[in-house]
Amino acid sequence: MVLKIENVMISDVITVEAGATVRQAVDIMNEHEIGCLIVVDDKEKPVGILTERDLLRRVLAKRKDPVRIKVSQVMSKPLVTVTPHMDLEAAARLMFKKKIKKLPVVEDGQLVGLVTLTDMVRVQPHIIKILKKLSQTELAPKRIKKIVDYYVV
């Protein structure tokens, strides 16, 4: 059986508007105990992602004021997305290629879910084999290597 993104994604995705302040976004992340937010425009269309890494690199390291800086100024974009019907192997390859660990799931322009590399590894032993093979033939990005080393090796 080939598992699809829809089989492992979470569908209750927490979002933040692009015009919100970084401080507001951090409050949302803390409230929900999550490491990223999908950034949406005023029509609820996904336009970016705000991760803990974005906050570290683009706000804290540069000593920007989180009360004055907008999410749209520090979010990662363009947004790399997948569809619910994509198979997990293709998504894992995309993560390796783009050096990312989180993929928003979009269908007909609407955000329908989120899948992470950790989600994939937890539910699918076949993905572990794929990741093991990928990590032997390609240099895993540092952020992905941590997960591969922990779950796969």
N, C-alpha and C positions, 0 to 999 in steps of 0.2 A: 504494500500500500504506500503510495506517495502522499506524504502530508503536505498540505498547502498552508499558506500564511493564515488563512481563516481558522485553521485548526489549533493554532497556538497563540494568536494575537489576543491582546486585551482590547475590549471594545469600549470601556469606560475611560476615555482619554481626557486628561485634564488639559485645558487650553488657557492661553492668555492672549489678550489683544495686543497687537503690535505697538499701539500707542501707550500701553501701560508703562509705568516706571519699573526699573529693575528692582527696586525695593518692594513694589507690589508683587512682582513675579516671585521674588524670594519668599515672601510671606505665604504665597500659594504653595510653593514647593515644600516649605516647612510644614504647613498645615496638613498637606496630603502625604508627607514623608516620601517624596519622589525626587528623582534626580534630573528630570527634564520636563519641559512644557512645550507643547506644540503651539506655535504662534499663529494666530489667525487674523485676517483683516476684518473690516467692519461688516463683511458679508459672510463671515464664518468660514472663509476659504483658508486652508493652511498655506502659510507663506514662509515659514521658517521653523527652527527649533532652537530652544534655549536650554543649554545643558550646564551642568556644574562646571565643566571645563571652560565654557564660554565665560561664565562668571569669574572664574579664576584668571583667565588670560586677558579678557577684554575689559574687566571692571577692576578687580582687586589689584592685579599686577600693574595696571596703568593708573591706579589711584583715582579712579573716576567716582563721582558721587552717585550712589545708587538711587538717591531720591530725585536727582535731576536728569539722569540718563534714561533714555527710552529703550525698551526691549528691542525695538526695530534697529537700533544702533549697534547692538552687540550680539544679536542672534546669528546662528549659522544659516546661511542661504547660499545658493538656491537649495531648496528642500529636495532631498533625495527620497522618493517614495516608492512603494510597491502596491500591487493590487492584492485583494484577498485571495485571488485564485492562483497567484504565483507559487511555484513549489519552493520548499525550504532550501533546497540546494542552490537554486538560482539566487535566492535572497542572501544566503551565506557568501556566495561568490561576489555579489554586489557589495556586501559589507567589507570584504577583504579589499576589493578594488578601490572603494571610496574611503577606506580607513575609518569606518564608522561602526557603532554598535547598536544604533537604534534606527528603526525604519518606520515612519508613519505609513499607515495603510489608507489609501485613498481610492474611492470608487466614484466615478462620474463627478470628479472635482470635490467630493465631500470626504472629510475625514471620518473613517469608520473604525479605525483601530491603531494600535501600535504594537510592534514586535521588536524584541531585543535579542541580541546574540545569546544572552543568558536564557531567555525563554526557549529558544531553539534547542540549546544544549540540554536543558532539563528534560525536555519531552521526547527527544528523538535520538536514540542510539545511532541511527544511520547518519545523522548530522555530525556526530562525534567522529565517525570514520572519515567523513568528508573533510572536516576541519583538520584532522590528523594528517590526511593526505595533502591538503593545501599547505599546512604549516611545514611539511617536508619539502615541498616543491617551490614554495613562495615564501618570502620573508614576511612574517606576520607583523603588521603594525604594532607598536608597543602596547597600545590600549587593548588591542584584540589579543595579543600574546598573553596578557595576564589571565584572561578568561580561558584561553586554550590551555595554558599551563595548569590552571587550577582544575578545570573540569575534564580535560581530554587526556592529559599525560598520565 
